[in-house]
Amino acid sequence: MRMVDMSDVIAKLDVRTNENRIPWKTAVGESSFTARFGNMSVLISCYGSEPYSPITISVLNEKGTVLDYAEYDGKVNKEYKNLPSLYRSAKRVALGADEKLQELMTLLDDAPPVAKTEPETAQQRAGRRLFNPR
């Protein structure tokens, strides 16, 4: 049996996620996402603000033991360069971003016109600044 590299796992997860075949769920907060496959799970996490923070992915067995992992921080481990793409895709699935964006598009289509108001004069702006210091 050939040895499977984490870059192969990441590539396949990325493809299957983009095909909407991976049921990602939020794990801890909204910066870690997990998916179950039989008696194993995959956990992907971002530590800090995207896109420059380290992203890790771990494959765990049924006991929660890490079988293998990979990390990408944009500087080293170039073989894991598609890990940020996988993280963003997993996040979109877990948070339901596509459904929410579709809902937003419908709401925008149905948005009524806004009543026009008279523009504020310089004198009104000056008066507001006098009574509402920042």
N, C-alpha and C positions, 0 to 999 in steps of 0.2 A: 504494500500500500504506500502511495507516495505521500510525503509530508506536505501538509497544507500550511501555507504561509498566511499570516494575518492580512497581508495585502490582498490575497485572493478572497478572503472572507469579506473584507471591506468592499471590494469591487462588486461582489455578488449582492451584498446587502444594499449597496447604492443602486444597482440596477433594479432589484426587486422592489425597493422602496419607491423608486420613480415609476414603477409599473403599478403602484398602489396594491402591493401584495404583502406588505409587512404591517401588522397591527401595532404600531408603536403606541406606547402609553407613557404618561408622565411618571417618573420614579420619585425623585426627591426635588421638591420645588418645581421650577419650570426651567431647569438647566440640565436635567438628566432624564433620559428616556430609555425605556426598556421594551423588549419584545421577547416573547416566549416561543420556543421551538421544541416540541416534545418535552423532554425533561431538562432542557438547557434554556438559558436566557442570555440575551445580549444587552449590555448596559453601555450607553454612550453618554458622555458628560462633557460639559464645557466649564472650565474654571476661570471665570472672569467674564469680561465683555468680549463678544465676538467682534471682529474676526481674528484678533491677534492673541487670544488666550489659548492655552493648551487644551486640546480635545483628546479625551481618552476613550477607548472602547475596550470592553472586557467581555469575554465569553465565560459564563459560569455554568457549573454543573447543578444538579438538583439540590445539592447541599449548600450552594452558594460559594463554592470554592472556585477561584479564578483559574480557568484552564489555560488561557492565554490572553494577552492584552497588547494594545499598541497605543502609542501617543504621538500626537503631531502638534508642534508649536510654531510651524512656519519657518523654522530655521534649520532643524535637523530632521532626520527620518523622512527624507523626501519620498521614500517609497510609499508612505501613507498620505500622499498629497490630496487624495480624494476624500479623506476623513472629514474636512470641513463641509464639503458638499453633502455627505451622508448625514452629518449632524443637522444641517439646516433642513434637509428633507424629513428626517425623523421628527424634528421639532414641529414642522408644519403638520405632519400627520397626527402627532400626539395632541397638539393644541387645537386641531380642527381648523387650521388657518384657511384652507381652501373653501370649506363650507361657510366660514365667517365672511370671507371676502366675497363669495357669491351672494350672501345675504346683504352685504353692504352695497353691492352693485344693484340689487333689486331695490333697496331703499333709496339709492341715489336716483334710479329711474323714476321712482314715485314721489320724489321730493317736490313739494309745491313751490311756486315762485315766492320769493321774499318780497314783502312790501317795501317800496322805495321810501327812504327817509331823506329829509333835507340834509345836506352835508353840514357838519359842524363848522361854525365860523371860528376864526382866529381868536376872537374875543371870548367865545365859549370855552375854547381850549385853554386859554390863559386863565379864566376864572376857575376852571376845574383844577388846574395845577395849584392855584393859590389855596384851595380848600382841601386838596387831597395830596399832601406832600408824600414823596416816596421815600 
